[in-house]
């Protein structure tokens, strides 16, 4: 097995240049995409703000969510996706900042069960993001994981990537895809936003929401971001070749910092 270099990416102090002391991300659903490598600094400098429950589709589960989050005295909402609200919390057990994902689509239980199954299947994968624990409470789903510095998407919005960084990231993602494919799974959503930078400089592939069994028929709702999908995937089947296609587009964007042309 090829080991990652000890210093695979430049020091994170370089990434943090130019980050403002305070960004009011608690009120901005898109802030996670614009918040590269600054979670810890922001957590320590932000004044306390109320939690927001702005999605009426899960208002009936507000009490369950509040009860779960009450165990974390220090918390901030740092983003929102199609299926999850994302919080930065300080774990009272060890005092370390971590990420908690809270489901926001209670009617989409199948999506969450699929992701939970994928998390369980990949728990021993070296190049896939690992979760600390998962939990189901009253039709709501919770995931806790380590806090990361950001994603390759974040990095590309900070500065160009060096050639050796692109090579390292590409090789690491390929190893992650190999682990998935050996398990009979296709990621189906490889893109810069789903490649995460850890605190020690390593990168790992994450977000298993779109992960499907190889050969499984796909609907339009099952595929990841369309601009990274192979044309044959739409209305087709989950395929390991589609992951390689998506990685190719990702490499193009890492090299050029431009969106891949429409095809």
C-alpha positions as CSV (number, residue, x, y, z in Angstrom):
1,X,0.0,0.0,0.0
2,X,1.3,3.4,-0.9
3,X,1.5,5.7,2.1
4,X,0.6,9.3,1.9
5,X,3.4,11.8,2.3
6,X,3.7,13.3,5.8
7,X,3.3,16.8,4.3
8,X,0.9,16.3,1.5
9,X,-0.5,19.8,1.5
10,X,1.0,23.1,2.7
11,X,0.4,24.2,6.3
12,X,-3.1,25.2,7.0
13,X,-1.9,28.6,8.2
14,X,-1.5,29.5,4.6
15,X,-5.2,28.5,3.9
16,X,-6.4,30.8,6.7
17,X,-4.9,34.0,5.3
18,X,-7.6,36.5,4.6
19,X,-10.4,34.7,6.5
20,X,-12.4,37.3,8.4
21,X,-12.6,37.1,12.2
22,X,-16.4,36.7,12.1
23,X,-18.7,35.5,9.4
24,X,-22.4,35.3,10.4
25,X,-22.8,31.8,9.0
26,X,-25.6,30.8,11.4
27,X,-28.1,32.7,9.2
28,X,-26.6,31.7,5.8
29,X,-27.5,28.3,4.3
30,X,-24.7,28.6,1.7
31,X,-22.0,29.6,4.2
32,X,-20.5,26.1,4.4
33,X,-19.4,26.5,0.8
34,X,-17.8,29.8,1.4
35,X,-16.2,29.0,4.7
36,X,-12.8,27.4,3.9
37,X,-10.6,26.3,6.8
38,X,-12.0,28.6,9.4
39,X,-14.4,26.7,11.5
40,X,-12.4,26.6,14.7
41,X,-11.5,30.3,14.6
42,X,-15.1,31.2,13.9
43,X,-16.5,29.0,16.6
44,X,-14.2,30.7,19.2
45,X,-15.1,34.2,18.0
46,X,-18.8,34.1,17.2
47,X,-21.2,35.5,19.7
48,X,-24.0,33.1,20.8
49,X,-26.9,33.1,18.3
50,X,-30.3,31.3,18.4
51,X,-30.7,28.1,16.5
52,X,-32.9,28.4,13.4
53,X,-35.7,26.0,12.4
54,X,-36.6,27.4,9.0
55,X,-37.8,24.2,7.2
56,X,-41.5,23.7,7.8
57,X,-41.3,20.1,6.5
58,X,-39.7,19.0,9.7
59,X,-41.2,21.4,12.1
60,X,-43.1,18.5,13.7
61,X,-39.7,17.0,14.7
62,X,-38.3,20.2,16.2
63,X,-38.6,18.9,19.7
64,X,-36.6,15.8,18.8
65,X,-33.9,17.8,17.2
66,X,-33.8,20.3,20.1
67,X,-33.5,17.5,22.6
68,X,-30.7,15.9,20.7
69,X,-28.7,19.1,20.2
70,X,-29.3,20.1,23.9
71,X,-26.5,17.7,24.8
72,X,-24.1,20.1,23.1
73,X,-23.9,23.4,25.1
74,X,-21.8,25.0,22.4
75,X,-23.1,24.7,18.8
76,X,-23.5,26.6,15.6
77,X,-25.3,25.9,12.4
78,X,-22.7,26.1,9.6
79,X,-24.6,24.9,6.6
80,X,-27.5,23.2,5.0
81,X,-27.7,20.7,2.2
82,X,-30.6,19.0,0.4
83,X,-31.0,16.4,3.1
84,X,-29.1,17.7,6.2
85,X,-28.6,20.7,8.4
86,X,-25.0,20.8,9.5
87,X,-23.8,22.0,12.9
88,X,-20.4,22.6,14.4
89,X,-20.6,21.4,18.1
90,X,-18.2,21.0,20.9
91,X,-18.3,17.5,22.3
92,X,-18.8,17.7,26.1
93,X,-17.0,14.4,26.6
94,X,-13.6,15.5,25.2
95,X,-14.0,19.2,24.4
96,X,-13.2,18.7,20.7
97,X,-15.1,20.5,17.9
98,X,-17.0,18.1,15.8
99,X,-19.7,18.1,13.1
100,X,-23.3,16.9,13.6
101,X,-25.6,16.4,10.6
102,X,-29.3,16.5,11.3
103,X,-31.9,15.2,8.8
104,X,-34.4,17.7,7.4
105,X,-36.5,15.5,5.1
106,X,-38.5,13.1,7.3
107,X,-40.5,11.8,4.4
108,X,-37.3,10.6,2.7
109,X,-36.5,7.9,5.1
110,X,-35.2,5.6,2.3
111,X,-32.4,8.2,1.5
112,X,-31.2,8.3,5.0
113,X,-31.4,4.5,5.5
114,X,-29.3,4.1,2.3
115,X,-26.6,6.5,3.7
116,X,-26.6,4.8,7.0
117,X,-26.1,1.4,5.3
118,X,-23.2,2.9,3.2
119,X,-21.6,4.3,6.3
120,X,-21.7,0.9,8.0
121,X,-20.4,-0.8,4.9
122,X,-17.4,1.5,4.6
123,X,-16.5,1.8,8.3
124,X,-13.1,0.1,7.7
125,X,-12.2,2.0,4.5
126,X,-9.0,4.0,4.9
127,X,-9.7,6.6,2.2
128,X,-13.4,7.2,3.0
129,X,-14.6,9.7,5.7
130,X,-15.5,7.9,8.9
131,X,-18.4,8.7,11.2
132,X,-18.1,8.7,15.0
133,X,-21.7,7.4,15.3
134,X,-25.1,7.4,13.7
135,X,-28.5,7.6,15.5
136,X,-32.2,7.3,14.6
137,X,-34.7,9.1,16.9
138,X,-38.4,9.4,16.0
139,X,-37.9,9.3,12.2
140,X,-35.0,11.7,12.5
141,X,-31.4,10.8,11.6
142,X,-28.2,12.1,13.2
143,X,-24.6,11.7,12.2
144,X,-21.5,12.8,14.1
145,X,-18.1,13.0,12.5
146,X,-14.8,14.7,13.0
147,X,-14.5,18.4,12.1
148,X,-12.5,18.9,8.9
149,X,-10.6,21.9,7.6
150,X,-12.8,22.1,4.5
151,X,-13.1,20.6,1.0
152,X,-11.2,20.8,-2.2
153,X,-14.0,23.1,-3.5
154,X,-13.1,25.5,-0.6
155,X,-9.4,25.3,-1.4
156,X,-10.0,26.1,-5.1
157,X,-11.8,29.2,-4.1
158,X,-8.8,30.3,-2.1
159,X,-5.9,29.7,-4.5
160,X,-4.7,27.5,-7.4
161,X,-3.6,24.0,-6.5
162,X,0.0,22.9,-7.0
163,X,0.7,20.1,-9.4
164,X,1.8,17.7,-6.6
165,X,-1.4,18.5,-4.7
166,X,-3.5,17.5,-7.7
167,X,-1.6,14.3,-8.1
168,X,-1.9,13.5,-4.4
169,X,-5.7,14.2,-4.3
170,X,-6.4,12.3,-7.5
171,X,-4.4,9.2,-6.2
172,X,-6.2,9.3,-2.9
173,X,-9.6,9.5,-4.4
174,X,-8.8,6.7,-6.7
175,X,-7.8,4.6,-3.7
176,X,-11.1,5.5,-2.0
177,X,-13.1,4.5,-5.2
178,X,-11.2,1.2,-5.3
179,X,-12.3,0.5,-1.7
180,X,-15.9,1.3,-2.6
181,X,-15.9,-0.7,-5.9
182,X,-14.4,-3.7,-4.0
183,X,-17.5,-3.5,-1.8
184,X,-19.8,-3.5,-4.9
185,X,-20.6,0.2,-4.5
186,X,-20.4,3.2,-6.8
187,X,-20.1,6.7,-5.2
188,X,-22.0,8.4,-8.0
189,X,-21.2,12.0,-6.7
190,X,-17.5,12.5,-7.0
191,X,-16.8,16.2,-7.1
192,X,-14.5,18.8,-5.3
193,X,-17.2,19.5,-2.7
194,X,-17.1,15.8,-1.6
195,X,-13.3,15.5,-1.2
196,X,-12.4,16.7,2.2
197,X,-9.2,17.9,3.8
198,X,-8.5,16.6,7.3
199,X,-6.8,18.5,10.1
200,X,-3.5,16.6,9.5
201,X,-3.4,17.4,5.7
202,X,-4.7,14.1,4.4
203,X,-7.7,14.1,2.1
204,X,-10.6,11.6,2.0
205,X,-13.7,11.0,-0.1
206,X,-17.0,11.7,1.7
207,X,-20.7,12.1,1.3
208,X,-22.2,8.7,0.7
209,X,-25.7,10.0,0.1
210,X,-25.7,9.1,-3.6
211,X,-23.7,5.9,-3.2
212,X,-25.5,2.9,-4.9
213,X,-24.8,-0.7,-5.5
214,X,-23.1,-1.3,-8.9
215,X,-25.6,-2.2,-11.5
216,X,-28.6,-0.8,-9.5
217,X,-31.0,1.1,-11.8
218,X,-31.0,4.9,-11.3
219,X,-33.6,7.5,-11.5
220,X,-33.0,11.2,-11.9
221,X,-33.3,11.6,-8.1
222,X,-30.6,9.1,-7.5
223,X,-27.7,10.7,-9.4
224,X,-25.4,13.3,-7.9
225,X,-24.7,16.7,-9.4
226,X,-25.6,16.5,-13.1
227,X,-22.6,18.5,-14.3
228,X,-20.2,15.7,-13.0
229,X,-22.3,12.8,-14.2
230,X,-21.4,10.6,-17.2
231,X,-24.1,10.9,-19.9
232,X,-25.0,7.3,-19.8
233,X,-25.8,7.4,-16.1
234,X,-28.9,9.4,-16.5
235,X,-31.7,6.8,-16.7
236,X,-29.1,4.1,-16.6
237,X,-27.3,2.1,-13.9
238,X,-24.8,2.8,-11.1
239,X,-21.4,2.2,-12.5
240,X,-17.8,2.3,-11.3
241,X,-16.8,3.8,-14.7
242,X,-19.1,6.7,-13.9
243,X,-17.1,7.5,-10.8
244,X,-13.9,7.6,-12.9
245,X,-15.6,10.0,-15.4
246,X,-16.6,12.3,-12.5
247,X,-13.1,12.2,-11.1
248,X,-11.8,13.2,-14.5
249,X,-14.0,16.3,-14.5
250,X,-12.8,17.0,-10.9
251,X,-9.2,16.8,-12.0
252,X,-9.9,19.3,-14.8
253,X,-11.4,21.7,-12.3
254,X,-8.5,21.3,-9.9
255,X,-6.1,22.1,-12.7
256,X,-7.9,25.0,-14.3
257,X,-10.2,26.3,-11.5
258,X,-12.9,26.4,-14.1
259,X,-16.2,24.6,-14.5
260,X,-16.1,21.7,-17.0
261,X,-17.8,22.8,-20.3
262,X,-21.3,21.4,-20.9
263,X,-21.5,18.2,-22.9
